[in-house]
Amino acid sequence: MTRSHDAVMAYWAAAEARDWPAFAALLADDVLYDLPQTRERILGKERYVQFNVEYPGDWHITVEMAVGEERHAATWTRFAVGGEEQAGLCFFEFDEAGLITKITDFWPEPYEPPAGREHLVERY
């Protein structure tokens, strides 16, 4: 396993456990989270952690596959919430210290984002 592989596995484990301090510890202060389907972007660790804290429903993540090499990693996940399940692809970039600097999250279909997170995201 590589450091980036281990980091994305720790990222998803912390998210699933709702261990927000452990989750935040994996992120660079200026992490960029990008959601191409909804054209949303979040800049900064504090806002990105809060986005996850506030995400609605009793959601769960299962990692189907994770690959990583040097400063890049990717995961294929299953995301379940409210009786619905969908697959997602997530791409990660890391800085020289091994912290996550960029996350690009792809979901199968474009969709409009749910209301209530406008204070955390910027639309493009």
N, C-alpha and C positions, 0 to 999 in steps of 0.2 A: 504494500500500500504506500501511497505517497502522502505527503503532508497535506496537499490540497484535497485528496480523497478523504482523509481522516477529518479534515475541517468541515467538509460538507456533510459528512455523516453526523458530526457533532452538532452542526447547525440544525439539521432536521430533527435530531433527537431532542435538542433543547426546545425547538418549536413545539413538537408533539407533547413534551412534558410541561409546556408553559413555564419553562425555567428562563424567564426573561433576563436575569443577570448573566447567565451562561450564554444565552443567545447574543446579547449585546457585546460580550467579551470577544466574540469572533469577528466583529465588524469594525472596520476603520471608521473614524469619526465622520468622515465625509463620504460614507458609502452612498452609492447611487443605485436605487431600485427602479427598474423600468418594466412597465407592463404594456407591450406593444398593442395588444388587442383592445385595451380601453384607452390607449394613448395617455396613460398616467405615468408620472415620474415622482419619486420621493428622493430628496437629497438630505442626507444626514442621519446619523445613527439614532438620535433621540426620536425623530419623526418616524423612522422606519420601525423601530421597536414599538412605538405607540400604535402605529398602523396594525401591527400584528396583535397587540393586546386588545384592540378594539374590534378586531375582525368578528363579524356576527356568527352566531351559531356554535354548536358543539362540533367543530371540525377536527378531522384527523388526517394525518399524512402517513403514507406507507412508501418507503423508498423501494422501487423495483430494481433500479440499477444506478450506480454511481461510478464515474470515471474521473480521474484527475491526473494531471501531470504538471509539475512545476507550478506555474502561476495561473493555471486554468483548471476548471472542473465543470462537469455537467451531471445532472441527475434526471432520471425519469421517475416520476412519483405518481401515486394515486391519491387524490384529495377527496375526502368524503365529508359531506355536511348535509344535514337535513334529509337523509335518506337518498341523496344523489351522490354519484361518484363520477369523477372525471380524471383523465390522465393529464399530466403537465410535464413540460420540459423546462429545466432551469439551468442557466449558464452562469458561472461564477468566475470572477477575476480576483486576483490576490496581489497585495503589495509585497515588498521584500521581507516584511516582518511576518508574513503569513496571514494577515488580516484580510477579510473580504472587502474589496473596494467597489465592486459592481456586481449586481444581480440582474439578470434579464429573465423574466418569467413568461413562458409561453403556455397558453391554454388552447384547447382544440378549436374553439369558435370565438369570433369577436363578440363582445357583449358590452352593454352600457354598465358602468360601475354603479354599485348600490349607493344610495344617498347617505350622507352623514360622514363622509371622509374628506370632504372638500378642504377642510382646514389642514390636511396633511399632504395633499397631493397637488400637483400642477398638471393641467391637461395640455396636450400638444396636438 
